[in-house]
Amino acid sequence: MEKEQLLKDLKEIGTSFHLYRKMSSDSAEQKTIQSAKELEQENVIRLEVCKVTKLDFSPVVEIKGQFI
């Protein structure tokens, strides 16, 4: 489910994307990162950045890349 939702969200942004997602838990962060990496392995997207970072002192998942 997470992977399909992430793909939908990225498609809404466009061919290149840079987004920050606030997560409610560490497991949600890891699922989002795992989903993004799976999409990359399936040659759907190319990732430049995929990591947990801080935004306004809160942890968020940063995903930057483009569709192949």
HUFEN-V439237 format. One record per residue. N is the residue number from 0. OMEGA is omega in radians with two decimals (* if undefined). Layout:
n:omega
N:OMEGA
N:OMEGA
//
This chain:
n:omega
0:-3.10
1:-3.10
2:3.14
3:3.12
4:3.11
5:3.12
6:3.11
7:-3.14
8:-3.14
9:3.12
10:3.13
11:-3.13
12:3.13
13:-3.06
14:3.01
15:-3.07
16:3.03
17:-3.10
18:3.06
19:3.13
20:3.06
21:-3.09
22:-3.11
23:-3.11
24:3.09
25:-3.13
26:3.09
27:3.08
28:-3.11
29:3.10
30:3.13
31:3.12
32:3.13
33:3.13
34:3.12
35:3.13
36:3.07
37:3.10
38:3.10
39:3.13
40:3.12
41:3.14
42:3.06
43:-3.14
44:3.00
45:-3.09
46:2.97
47:-3.14
48:3.05
49:-3.04
50:3.00
51:3.14
52:3.13
53:3.05
54:-3.06
55:3.08
56:3.10
57:3.10
58:3.09
59:3.02
60:3.10
61:3.12
62:3.13
63:3.12
64:-3.13
65:3.07
66:3.13
67:*
//
